[in-house]
Structures are given as C-alpha cells and as structure tokens.
Amino acid sequence: MTVCIDLWAVGLGSVRAAPSADKNRVDAKYVIRFSPGAQYFPGTAPQGVGKPLHGVSDVIAAFEQQFPDTRVEVVNTPTNREYLVTQLSGGAAPDIVSVNVEDVWIDVQKQWYVPLDRFLEAPNPFVVAQGRPDAPGARQWWDMFRYQAVTRGKQAPDGGNYCLSLDMVETAIFYNQTFFAAHGLKPPQTWTEFIALLQQVKGTGQTPLVVNIDALADWGQDLLFDQLYYSLLPGIDLKQDAAREAYLQGYLDPDELAVLHGHGFFTARDPRYVEVWRLLHELAQYCNRDLSPSTDIVRAFVNQQAAMVWNGSWMVGRLLADRDLGFDWGVFYLPQLTKADSPYASGVPMCVIGGVGNQYEITNSALADTDSTLPFTTRIARSARLRRVVALLQFICLPENTAAIVNEFPGFIPNINGVPVRAELQPFEEILQRRYTTTKWVFTYDLRFTDILRRMLMLYLSDGTDLQDFLSWQERNVDTATANFIRRKHPDLPALEATWRRLAPVRAGYIGLPPDPKP
Amino acid sequence: MKSRPSDPLGRERLFANLRFSGGCYLIILPTLALLLTFIYLPVAWAFLKSFYAFEVGGTPHYVGLANYVEYLTQDPPTWLSVLNMFVITFFNVAVRMVFPLIIARLIYALPRERARYLYRLAFLIPIVVPAIAVQLLWSRMIFADYGLLNETLNLLGLGAWTRGWLSDPHTALAAILCIGFPFVGGFEVLIYYAGFANIPESVNEAATLEGCTGLSRFFRIELPLVLSQLKLIVILTIIGGVQYFESILVLTQGGPGFKTMVPGLWMYYNAFSFQRMGYACAIGVLLFVMILALTLLNLRYFRSTEDLQQGTA
C-alpha cells in the first residue's frame, strides 16, 4: 500500500506560537473544519468552571504557521447521531469530528468516514522531521499511542480503524471525604462492603450515590457482566484472533455474543444474566430517584445532597476549579464481587470500563477535492486535502501539542507517549492499568437495541416493572438485535459454531450455564 | 353553426381579466412553488418511501406493506404510545376549551377598556418565552429530585410523597400533562376574547332586557356565539396533539420505559436515531391519516356558530 506523506513542509511544531495574523484570510487553499469536542473547545471552561481553554487554538495557530495555505476553523458540533447522520448524508459535516467511534461503525459501509489505517501504519511526518529515528512515531504513527490495547480495541468490526484516540478517560466513585470522616466511613474493598456503605449513608438521610441511567446501562452493566462471565471466557470466547487477543484479552464481539445467545446465553434462563440485573437493581435502591440523564448529578454532589457520585475523570478539573466547594473529596473504584455477593462471581478485580476519551474521526468532507464518482479507496489515495486533514491530526499527536491540549486541565489522561499525566489524575491512571472489559453492550448492536435496553432498564430500576418483565423485553431485544446484526454484517457463523463445539469439554466443568436450545 | 359576431369589448374584458388574474397567479406562484417543494413533495415522498426499508445513505429495498404491518402488529411501543397520544390530546383539548375560555370571559367582563387591554397583554406576554425554556424550568426546577415540588413537600413534612416526578413510572405522564399549569395560553385567550368581543351589542342588550344574566347568559347566549372559536381551538389542539413529541423528547425521551412514548417521538427515533427511514415514513403516514380522520370527525360533528345560525348540524 502506497502512503503519501507530506514530508516537504514539515517542521517541529510549537504550541505557543502566536495565532496567525491573517486568521480570517479567504485565500487559503485548504479550509479545514475541525470539531475538537466540547471538552477542548477553545474559549470555554471545562464543565463551566475555571479559566477558558486555549490549547486547541494554540496548536492550530502553530499548524497554520507551518502551512500558510491552510486555515483551520474550529466548530462546535453536537455529538448525537441525529446530527451526524443528517450532516454526513448532506456532505456538510466538519472534516474532523469528535464522537464515540462506536457510533461511526454502524455507518462505515456508507463511506462516510475515512479509514486511518494506511496513515497510522506509516511514520508520523512531524516526528520524522524532528530527526529522532527512535522516537515513537518515526516508524509508525501507531507507536505514538501509550495505551495500545485500548486504542487498537477501537478497531471497527470491518477491521478498519476510523478514530484517533487522543486521550483516555476512566470512571470512579467520587466521594465526600469530609462526610466520610465525620461518619467514620471508608471506601469499600468488596461489593458487600459497598452495599453496607451505601446503607450507612442512607441511614444519615443523605442520598448515598448519584448516577444517571446511562452510567448504569453502560458502565454498570458491563462491569457486572465482566464480574460474572469472566471465568467462563475460556469456554465461550469463540473468536481466537491472535492479533486482536493480544490487545483485547478475550473481548466478546457482536458475532460471538450472537452465537452465544443462540445457545441460551443472555436470556431469562441464563442465571448470570439474571444476576447482572438483580445486582444493578440492588445498587439503584441507593441512588437518586430520578435516573434520567437530565438530572444534574454533579450539582447534587457539590451541594452535598449526595455523598458519592459515579462519574468520569473529567469531573476532577471541575471539582478542583470550584473555589466554593466546602469539602474534601476522593475517589475509589467499584469493588469486586465475591461469592458472598453472587455464586457466579469470578472473583477478579473490576476491569477497566472507561478507555478512550476524545476520539477524532475524519469524514468524507475531507475528500471534497476528489470526484465523488470514483471508488472510495481511489479518492482516499488521490485527495491532497485529506492528507492535509490527516496532517493536522498528526501534528496534534506531537507530545508537546497533545500536552497543550489534554493537560490544559485535569480531566483526561494523555494517550501519547512522552506526555506526562497530571498528578491529580493518578488514581485514574492506576485504574486504567487493569484488564479491559469483556464486552461493551450498549455499543455492541444497533441503536434501537441500546435505546430499548436503556429505557426498559430505567423502568425496571424505578420499580415500574419487575425483573421477569424486564428480562422478557431484554431477551426479545437481544433476539432482534442479533438477527439484525447477522442480516447486515453476515458474520462467519459456521466457524464460530465449530469453535463452540470444540470448547464443549472446557465448559463441561462450568456451573450455572443456561440450557442450550440447540445442543 | 352560426358564427358569433365579433366582440372586441368582450375580448378586451377577457384579456383584462386574464391580465389581472395572471398577475395574481404570478404573485402566488413562488409561494405555491415553495409549498409544493417543502410540504407536498415531502409528503408524497414519505408516502412512497413508507413501502421501502432504507437508511440514510443506504440502498432502499421495496418491502410492500411490511413497515405498516410491523408497526401495527409487532412493534411493542405502538399501542401504548397511541394510548398516550389520545390521553395527552384529549386532556389538552379539555383544558384549552375550559381555562382560557373562562379567563377570556372574565377579561371581557371588565368594565374598562384599559383594564381589558392590560389583562390581554399579561396573558399574551408569556407566548414570547420559548416553549423549551418553559419545559426545562419545569423539568429542572419544579419536578427535579431536589426541585420546588419535592422540597415543598419535605418542608410540609410530606417527605414520603416526594418522588422523581418525571422518572417515576406512576407519575411521569401526569407530570407531563401538568406542565403548562394553569393552562391559560395567551393564544387561546385572544381567540376566545375575539369571539366574545364580536357578540353584537344588540344581543347583549336583548339578553339583559330578558333578564338572562350570569351563568345562564354565558351558557345560553355567549357560548353558542363563540363555538367557531372553540371549534378552531379543538382542531388545532387535535392536530398538535397527534403531532406532539418535542416536549416529551426534552423531558422524558418517552420514558421511563415507554410510559410517556407517543407515536411522533417513536417516528423521530426510528428516523434519526435508528435510521429506519422507511419505517418512520410509515408511522408518519398513519399519523397523517389519523389527523385527517379526527379533523373530519370534528368538522362533521362539532357545530360552529354559523351552523347554529343556519340551523344545520
């Protein structure tokens, strides 16, 4: 594969360069529209508290100095799929967008996004220009990324990589240290202790834990799923792709989940699956009553109406910048399940549920200088504009530039080698050293699946329906989603079924497996 | 066949008419073109596409009536959402027929024109507040976990009654219905007031002479004379009720579960979130049919003032 690299105009980037004087020049050959995401948007304060950001605009100014024929427009765009779908279908999306790449996977066959593999597998020209042949990125752009497992785990089901993972994020329970000290409480080591802690806090009249439904449907489900299914992986991990296993360590892909579902998993007859929802319901008894996303959980925590909040590392900057915060705070990670909590507990520490934070994707707008009737790969190979857009991302990945953007406030952990992690984020960095999750359900199937899961889970957790009814909905939901997945993606089911049969002896010793409808 | 005598005057009149009407047609042509492009063509397009399965950016596949069959017989939220739509619509019709009418009548009864003007203005000003702002106020200040309602209940020692009003499956729909309390929209007040103001003075004088006053006068004289306004509000409310979903999207997204789902919102989700455009078009066509049927029923059975005056029903 030939990779075109613009080496000629590349020099060492300087992030503190003054913004170009002719910022609004109209004669630029390339006008790149860049949506850096709400977290890094210049001129805004993270979470609405603290000083306005300027990291992105500084880096862009330095880029424009190196490429006088290029102007970069920073645009603020929504991240919801409705926006993406309408903009991309109309060819009006920014050249670079910042969205969860799982929302991109669904549409990659429509050629709305540019696969980055050919660029990631080539040297980063800005590193090469620095004259350090051993520096990460001099051989392959890929080498610049610090968290290889999670970063490469963002590979789409079609095998392509569509996002640049600039930073990492992790979740934790933020707790009111002052409140804990006053009541003789301490962070828990096991799930049993965690529930006991929540009970104690509830006894004081405070809301123990504030969280919203997305956290429970996404993070909560996956963490508990991992806790209960991890020990089964040797017998149910049906895809033994050596290259991917090295990074994803037994991750269950949608096709594997579909085959397992056909064998009775993820149904009301699967005791582990039932257990996931029972445990979530148990947790929800100690959470805020209104789990809807519109509930301001951060406000409840900083106003000391709640003793704990389950949130991401992005909240660190907001808490540190809040001069009126009247208490000390700390973080702990969710503790593991033991056999006392569930007979199906794997007995391993909770895995990583966060991972990649800000993800940048290049849209088909970057190919605007090519004939749209040409094959997509030809357009990618011929587009000079695309190379300039890629160059912007390559430039951002220089350690000094990433540091200027990511480390401007304590919220995200840089994913570029050589960029220090801010001391305030040390606990989150430690969490990120853990094993990656077994699967991520809300990103596994289509959005209808996620929508029904989310809304029926909220109904169940709000006691609007019972476990049996919820499981009935969810089972039908998995049925429909797996059928749609198979219809759209045509996975190699016979090969997976063969592996299923081959692993039968491994499963023979397992307890609590669901009855197999097609043994 | 007898040849007609030449009629230069008639021809001139015809040309003059043509010139006049042609000019009129020319003036409305841009509007007509825009109407065709942005209203009628999309409707026709939606009707056609309702027979296809397709995503934005994907290739459509003809599926016949499959989208309709799925929506009417297989999709779990369908009938609950239709029921919710009827509840919301009929509630809105009821409150918009009553509360603004009472207020309009009270304003009409004020003796001084200046007072009537000030009250009309007072009820009209809230129209300029964007609906989304009102909904967010209710959602985040009144119904929130630590909002006005729950905190007031706590203050009154009624902590057991507190709840997540919009997230509790038992109260979510009722909470949505309560938004807008006391249900006195400036638009409806103005329409009803215009109806009262149009009642001829002779009718009022005759009623007074006959000793018809108070509630009797309201129900026997005035109400029949504002039936046209009531009919208009009912039709507009029904149309708005069947199409309604924006507020629910903002407030509950149709949840918890599907407790506050309405067909319009499910259509929106299918179109733009799930990318099932053909399916969403089928829902849209069914909503169109429903609105048409309800409007025709309304026109047929709801008598206006003119119907009463002409003695028709």
Interface residues (C-beta under 8 A of the other chain):
Chain A: R81 E82 V85 T86 L88 S89 I106 D107 K110 W112 T207 N288 R289 D290 L291 S292 S294 T295 D296 A300 N303 Q305 D446 L447 R448 D451 R455 M456 M458 L459 S462 D463 G464 T465 W473 R476
Chain B: E55 V56 G57 G58 P76 S139 R140 A144 D145 Y146 T162 R163 G164 W165 L166 S167 D168 P169 H170 L251 T252 Q253 G254 G255 P256 G257 F258 K259 Y269 N270 F272 S273 F274 Q275 R276
